[in-house]
Amino acid sequence: MPSPRHQWCNQPVLVTGATGFIGSHLAERLAQAGSHVTAMGRDLTKVEHLRKFPNLRLERCDLLDQQGMWKLIRGHTVLFHLAGWMGQTQSIDDAHDLNVTATENLLHLAAINDVERVIYVSSIAAYGFPSNGVIDETTALDTEQDDPYGRTKALAEERGFELAEKLGVKFTVIRPGMVYGPSSPTWTLGALAKVQGRRPVIFGDGRGHAFPTFIDNLVDALLLAGTSPKAPGQAFNICDPEIPMSDFYDYFGRMVGRSSRVEAPAWTARMLRPINKMLDLGLPVTEERLRFFAMESSYPGDKAKALLGYEPRVLIEEGMRRTESWLRKEGHLTEA
């Protein structure tokens, strides 16, 4: 895979959502490559470690503050848009505004301010739960699915491509899978907490697939999408090879020295749904989540390989080794 590192030197780049998991890793890699990075977010205390880079500045701004975003976007040639509604602590009512309306606003600002490229980080959740076992970029997005995260990601993509063509903006979409690795809140810290707490992590027979994406691999893909002449106007799946969901959680089980196989039949999980909601147990037993855990599909990355020259450098064994090392360093795991 060709390295675009030299192409980023001295580039003025804006990263929205830079205080989040993926955004902070991307901002750090860009700074290391010599870009002039504006890292935008709401809670800058999360990324104090980024202040060590003299070519990176942290800026606090609300995504829906158009005047504030206007000031931030000026003078940048590339915009990586990662900020949005994630669902953990935000109202469902905000999902459309933060994922769709904000993306529309940014594209208008990008066009007015002559931003050369906009790279939007979406998700494989935008596909919903298609029955097709091979879900490539020709598979239709599900803009009417019940899951607000997947639905608004799909709508943001749809509207983004429409506006980009109208406004003459070079727009690219990246659709990662289950992004794990150092500091991942959901697929590292969240997965570990479920295993440590002996909460059910496998619903059904465990044969449903996991679609891991190691964070360093995703950042590789983002950097390629920001430089490749074939990227504009395209969307790309970025997933490492799929593995059984039970195997994914088994990695965390081995980290803590116990089996991760706290399983529950799917019918039991559906009975638990109202109790889970009432008592706030944190179990992944929404109907959408149960369907996700049962999927035996794949999200091939052939298109990214062909057009971007992308291939995942870090496969699951090494990715989990690095993840475990970080977890121990940060005190989330005690030494075995």
C-alpha positions in Angstrom: 0.0 0.0 0.0 1.6 3.3 -1.0 2.1 5.8 1.8 0.6 9.2 1.2 2.6 10.7 4.1 4.6 13.1 2.0 1.5 14.3 0.3 0.2 15.7 3.6 3.2 17.8 4.5 2.2 21.4 4.9 -1.4 20.7 3.9 -4.0 22.8 5.9 -6.5 20.2 7.1 -9.6 20.5 9.3 -10.8 17.5 11.3 -14.3 17.7 12.8 -14.9 15.4 15.7 -11.2 15.4 16.5 -12.0 14.9 20.2 -13.5 11.5 19.5 -11.9 8.1 19.1 -11.3 8.0 15.4 -10.9 11.8 14.9 -8.1 12.0 17.5 -6.1 9.2 15.9 -6.5 10.8 12.5 -5.5 14.2 13.8 -2.4 12.8 15.4 -1.3 11.0 12.3 -1.9 14.1 10.1 0.2 16.1 12.5 3.0 13.5 12.4 2.9 13.7 8.6 3.5 17.5 8.8 0.0 18.8 8.0 -1.2 22.0 9.6 -4.1 20.5 11.5 -7.1 22.2 13.0 -8.7 19.7 15.3 -12.2 20.7 16.2 -14.4 19.3 18.9 -16.5 20.1 22.0 -14.5 18.7 24.9 -10.9 19.5 24.3 -9.8 18.0 27.6 -10.1 14.6 26.0 -7.2 15.3 23.6 -4.7 17.3 25.7 -2.0 14.9 24.3 -2.4 16.5 20.9 -1.1 19.8 22.2 2.4 18.5 21.9 2.3 19.0 18.1 3.3 22.6 17.2 1.5 22.2 13.8 -1.8 21.3 15.4 -4.3 23.6 17.0 -7.4 22.6 19.0 -10.6 24.5 18.5 -13.8 24.2 20.4 -16.9 24.6 18.3 -20.4 23.2 18.0 -21.1 21.4 14.8 -24.4 23.3 14.2 -22.8 26.7 14.9 -22.6 27.9 11.3 -20.8 31.1 12.1 -18.2 29.2 14.1 -17.8 26.6 11.5 -17.4 29.3 8.8 -14.5 30.8 10.7 -12.9 27.3 11.2 -13.2 26.1 7.6 -11.6 29.1 5.9 -8.1 28.4 4.6 -8.3 24.6 4.6 -7.8 22.5 1.6 -9.1 19.2 3.0 -11.9 18.6 5.4 -12.3 15.3 7.3 -15.9 15.2 8.7 -16.2 12.8 11.6 -18.3 14.7 14.1 -21.9 13.6 14.5 -24.6 11.8 16.5 -23.3 8.7 18.1 -26.3 7.9 20.3 -24.7 7.2 23.7 -25.6 10.4 25.5 -27.4 12.4 22.9 -31.1 12.6 22.2 -32.5 10.7 19.3 -34.2 13.9 18.2 -30.7 15.3 17.5 -29.7 12.5 15.2 -30.9 14.1 12.0 -29.6 17.5 12.8 -26.1 16.3 13.8 -25.7 13.7 11.1 -27.6 15.1 8.1 -28.2 18.8 8.5 -24.6 19.4 9.7 -23.2 17.5 6.7 -25.3 19.6 4.4 -24.1 22.8 6.1 -20.4 21.8 5.9 -20.7 21.0 2.2 -22.1 24.5 1.5 -19.3 26.1 3.6 -16.7 23.9 1.8 -17.9 25.1 -1.6 -17.9 28.7 -0.6 -14.4 28.5 0.9 -12.8 26.5 -2.0 -12.1 23.4 0.1 -10.6 20.9 -2.3 -11.9 17.7 -0.7 -14.4 16.5 1.9 -14.1 13.0 3.3 -17.1 11.9 5.3 -16.8 9.0 7.8 -20.1 7.1 7.6 -20.5 3.4 8.8 -21.5 0.0 7.5 -24.6 0.7 9.6 -25.9 2.8 6.7 -26.7 -0.4 4.8 -29.1 -1.5 7.6 -29.5 -5.3 7.6 -29.6 -6.5 4.0 -30.1 -10.2 3.4 -27.4 -10.3 0.8 -24.4 -12.1 2.2 -21.9 -10.0 0.3 -22.5 -6.3 1.0 -20.4 -4.3 -1.3 -20.7 -0.6 -2.4 -23.3 -1.5 -5.0 -25.7 -2.5 -2.2 -28.4 0.0 -1.6 -28.3 2.1 1.6 -31.3 1.8 4.0 -32.6 5.3 4.5 -35.8 4.0 6.2 -34.3 1.6 8.8 -35.5 1.9 12.4 -32.0 2.4 13.8 -31.5 6.2 14.0 -27.7 6.0 13.7 -27.7 3.9 10.6 -30.7 5.7 9.1 -29.2 9.2 9.5 -25.7 8.0 8.3 -27.4 6.7 5.1 -29.4 10.0 4.7 -26.2 12.0 5.2 -24.4 10.1 2.5 -27.3 10.4 0.1 -27.7 14.1 0.6 -23.9 14.6 0.6 -23.4 13.1 -2.8 -26.4 15.1 -4.2 -25.1 18.4 -2.8 -21.4 17.7 -3.7 -22.3 17.2 -7.4 -24.5 20.3 -7.4 -21.8 22.5 -5.6 -18.8 21.0 -7.4 -17.2 19.6 -4.2 -15.0 16.5 -4.3 -16.8 14.3 -1.8 -15.7 10.8 -0.6 -17.4 8.5 1.9 -15.6 5.9 4.1 -17.8 3.1 5.7 -15.8 1.4 8.5 -17.0 -1.6 10.5 -16.5 -2.2 14.2 -13.6 0.1 14.9 -11.5 -1.3 17.7 -8.0 -0.6 19.1 -6.5 1.8 21.7 -9.1 4.1 23.2 -12.1 2.7 21.3 -15.1 3.3 23.5 -17.4 0.7 22.0 -15.5 -2.2 20.5 -12.6 -2.1 23.0 -13.6 -0.6 26.4 -17.2 -1.5 26.0 -16.5 -5.0 24.8 -14.1 -5.5 27.7 -16.5 -4.2 30.3 -19.2 -6.7 29.1 -16.8 -9.6 29.4 -15.4 -8.4 32.8 -19.0 -8.0 34.1 -20.1 -11.4 32.9 -22.9 -9.8 30.9 -24.2 -11.8 27.9 -22.2 -10.8 24.8 -23.4 -13.6 22.4 -27.1 -13.8 21.5 -28.0 -16.8 19.5 -25.5 -19.5 18.4 -22.5 -17.1 18.1 -22.1 -17.8 14.4 -23.0 -14.3 13.3 -20.0 -12.3 12.0 -18.0 -9.5 13.5 -16.7 -6.9 11.1 -13.6 -5.5 12.9 -11.6 -2.6 11.6 -8.4 -1.8 13.5 -8.0 1.9 14.1 -4.6 2.2 12.3 -6.0 0.5 9.2 -8.9 3.0 9.1 -6.6 6.0 9.4 -4.6 4.5 6.5 -7.7 4.4 4.4 -8.7 7.9 5.3 -5.3 9.3 4.3 -5.5 7.5 1.0 -9.0 8.8 0.4 -7.8 12.3 1.0 -5.1 12.1 -1.7 -6.2 9.5 -4.3 -7.4 11.0 -7.6 -9.9 8.2 -7.9 -11.5 8.8 -4.5 -13.9 11.7 -5.2 -17.5 10.7 -5.9 -16.9 7.3 -4.4 -17.8 5.3 -1.2 -15.6 2.6 0.3 -16.1 -0.2 2.7 -13.2 -0.4 5.2 -13.4 -3.6 7.1 -10.7 -6.1 8.1 -11.6 -9.8 7.3 -14.7 -10.8 9.1 -14.6 -13.4 12.0 -17.3 -15.0 14.1 -18.7 -12.7 16.7 -17.9 -15.2 19.4 -14.2 -15.2 18.3 -14.1 -11.4 18.6 -15.2 -11.5 22.2 -13.0 -14.5 22.9 -10.0 -12.2 22.5 -11.2 -10.1 25.4 -12.0 -13.2 27.4 -8.4 -14.4 27.1 -7.2 -10.9 28.2 -9.1 -11.3 31.5 -8.4 -15.0 31.8 -11.9 -16.3 31.5 -14.3 -17.4 28.8 -16.3 -14.7 27.1 -19.0 -17.2 26.2 -21.8 -15.7 28.3 -24.5 -16.7 25.8 -28.3 -16.3 25.6 -30.7 -17.7 23.1 -32.2 -15.0 20.8 -35.7 -15.6 22.2 -34.4 -14.9 25.7 -32.7 -11.7 24.6 -36.0 -10.5 23.1 -37.8 -11.2 26.4 -35.0 -9.2 28.2 -35.6 -6.1 26.1 -38.2 -4.3 28.2 -36.4 -5.2 31.5 -33.1 -4.0 30.0 -34.7 -0.6 29.1 -36.4 -0.3 32.5 -33.4 -1.1 34.6 -30.7 0.4 32.3 -28.7 -2.8 32.3 -26.7 -1.8 29.2 -27.4 -5.1 27.4 -27.2 -5.0 23.6 -30.7 -6.3 23.1 -32.4 -3.9 20.8 -34.0 -5.6 17.8 -31.5 -4.0 15.5 -28.6 -5.2 17.6 -29.9 -8.7 17.7 -30.2 -8.7 13.9 -26.6 -7.3 13.7 -25.3 -10.1 15.9 -27.0 -12.7 13.8 -25.7 -11.5 10.4 -23.4 -13.9 8.5 -22.4 -11.4 5.9 -19.2 -9.8 4.6 -18.3 -6.2 3.6 -15.5 -6.7 1.0 -12.8 -4.1 0.5 -12.1 -4.9 -3.1 -13.1 -1.4 -4.3 -10.8 0.3 -1.8 -7.9 -2.0 -2.9 -8.5 -1.3 -6.6 -9.0 2.5 -6.5 -7.1 3.6 -3.4 -4.4 0.9 -3.2 -5.7 0.1 0.3 -5.1 -3.1 2.2 -5.3 -3.6 6.0 -1.8 -3.7 7.4 -2.7 -4.9 10.9 -4.8 -8.1 11.1 -6.8 -9.2 14.1 -4.1 -11.1 16.0 -1.7 -8.1 16.0 -4.5 -5.6 16.4 -5.7 -7.4 19.5 -2.1 -7.6 20.8 -1.7 -3.9 20.5 -5.1 -3.3 22.1 -4.3 -5.5 25.1 -1.0 -3.7 25.5 -2.8 -0.4 25.7 -5.5 -1.7 28.0 -2.8 -2.9 30.5 -0.8 0.4 30.2 -3.9 2.4 31.0 -4.9 0.2 33.9 -8.0 -1.4 32.4 -6.4 -4.8 32.8 -4.3 -6.0 35.7 -1.1 -7.9 34.9 -1.7 -11.6 34.5 
